[in-house]
Amino acid sequence: MLIAGRKSNPNQVLELPVELNQGYSAVDGNRTFMVGDGSLSMAINGMMVKKEQIIYQGK
């Protein structure tokens, strides 16, 4: 499950089911969030718009 605060309203929580396919991905309408290879990325309509390195990962 991907849980995150919405950028437009951080108090509103976004909860999405996650699929395992070469990393993890969650889909919210036209946005896809992906975690894999030590990074978090977001694509809109299939085009990557943001990618960040993961600097801490709890166990």
N, C-alpha and C positions, 0 to 999 in steps of 0.2 A: 504494500500500500504506500503510495506517495502522499505525504501530507505536507502542505505548505501554505503560508499566508498569501493571499492575493496581493499583488502589487498595488492595485487600485484601492483595496480595503484590507490592510493586514489583519484586522480582527476577524475577517471572514475566511474560514479555512477551506482549502481545496483538498479533497480526498479522492484519489483516483486508484483503481486497481492497476497492478503492475504485471507485465508479462516478461518472461525471461527469454531473450533471443539475442545472443551475442551481447550480453549486458542486460540491463533492465530498461523497459520503456513504459510510459503511461501516456494515454491520449485524452485530451480535453478539447473536443470539437476539432478545429483545424490546427491545434497546437499539439506537438509531441515532445515529451520530456524524456531524455535518455541519460542513463548512467552506465558508464563502462570505460575501461582503460584509464581509470583515475580521473575522469572528467564528468561534468554534468553539462548537457547541452539542451537547447530548445530549438525546435524547428516549427515554422509556421507555413502551412501548405507545402510541406516537404522541403522548404528552404531553411537551412540552419541560420539562425539569427543571433545566437549567443552560445558561447562555450567557455566554461570555467574549469580550471584544475581543482580537484578535490584535495584540500590540504590537510584534512583530518577526517578519519573514518573510525567511529567507535566500534567496538566489538560486541 
